[in-house]
Amino acid sequence: MPRPVVRRYEGNPILTPRDIPYPVETVHNAGVTKHDGKYVMLFRAHRDNGRSILGLAESDDGFHFVARSEPFMVPANQGVFAEYEAFGIEDPRICRIDDEYVITYSAYSKHGVRIGLAKTRDFGFVERVALITQADLRNVVIFPGRFDGRYARLDRPHSEISPWSIWISYSPDLVHWGNSRVVMKPAQYHWDEMKIGPGATPIRTPRGWLHIYHGVFPTMDGAVYRLGVALHDLEDPGQVIAVCDRWILQPEDLWEVTGYVHNVVFTCGAVPEDDGTIKIYWGGADKVMCAGTAVIEELVDMCLTDKRPPM
C-alpha cells in the first residue's frame, strides 16, 4: 500500500472539547502559527447556544496543546463589530507580516457573513482593525508578503451564478481591498466539484506559493470535504501555476467521518518546518482538531506532475 501524502499524527485528535477549561461543544477549524518558539493555535468552538468563539492553545512540539483558561476572542459587545459579529466569529487564519500577526475571521450576523481583521504582536492583546469585506464572503487568507507594494489575499464569495470559487484581491493597507478577480474554480465531476475555498495561509517555496485548499463533493449521503493543493506564482499570486488533480486528505478516521458535521476535514492552518516538512492542522467533522505532516516538495511535485487547469 503506498505511503499516504499526509501522515496523520498517531495521537489524533490533538484537541477536543474535553480539553478546554471552559464550556464548549466543539473545537475545530483552527489557524496555527509559531511565536517565540511555541506553536499557537486559534481554534473555533461552539458554545451551547450554537454560536462560535475563538480559543487559544499552545504547544512546544506542535501536537500536544494546552488551552488557555479563557477564550481568546468572543463576539464584540459594542460598536460596528458588535452588530456584525452578533451570531459568532469563526474559522480564523493567521498570517505573520513583519513583526505582527494578522488574523482574519468570519463574522456572522443577521446581515450575512463578513470577514473581520485583527492584529496582535504576542497573542496577549488583540486589536480589531476593520471589517474587510461586504457580505457574503468567507475563507480569507492573506499572503505573507507584498507584491509591487500591495498585500494580496484569497477569498471565496458566495454566488448562485457560478460555483463557489477562489478569488484574489489586493490592498495597500490590509483594510481597503480591490482589483478582485476569480483565479480558480471547481472542476466538474471531480472531488471538489461543488465548491472550493482557501484553506491555510500560503507557504512560500522556491517553485511557487503552496496553497492548501478545501474542496467539496456532493453525494447521496451529503457533502464530503477534502483537502487539495495548488501552486501560485511567486511574483504574481493571481497566476495559478497548477492545481493538483487529486486530493491529499479525505475523511477516514472515526472523528472525521462522524461528528457535528459528518465527513469533513477542513484546514485553516499549516506550519512549515526547517527540515522541509509541513505540519497540517484540520478540523475533524467540525468537532475536534487533528494534525498530520507532509513533505513540502512532494506537495509541490503533485501540483506540477498531476495537474489540471485552475479554471
Buried (B, 14 or more C-beta within 10 A) or exposed (E): EEEEBBBBBEEBBBBBBEBBEEEBBBBBBBBBBBBEEBBBBBBBBBBEEEBBBBBBBBBEEBBEBEBBEEBBBBBBEEEEBEBBBBBBBBBBBBBBBEEBBBBBBBBBBEBBBBBBBBBBEEBEEBEBBBBBBEBBBBBBBBBBBBBEEBBBBBBBBEEEEEBBBBBBBBBEEBEEBEEBEBBBBBBEEBBBBBBBBBBBBBBBBEBBBBBBBBBBBEEEEEBBBBBBBBBBBBEEBBBBBBBBBBBBBBBEBEBBBBBBBBBBBBBBBBBBEEEEBBBBBBBBBBBBBBBBBBBBBBBBEBBEEEBBEBE
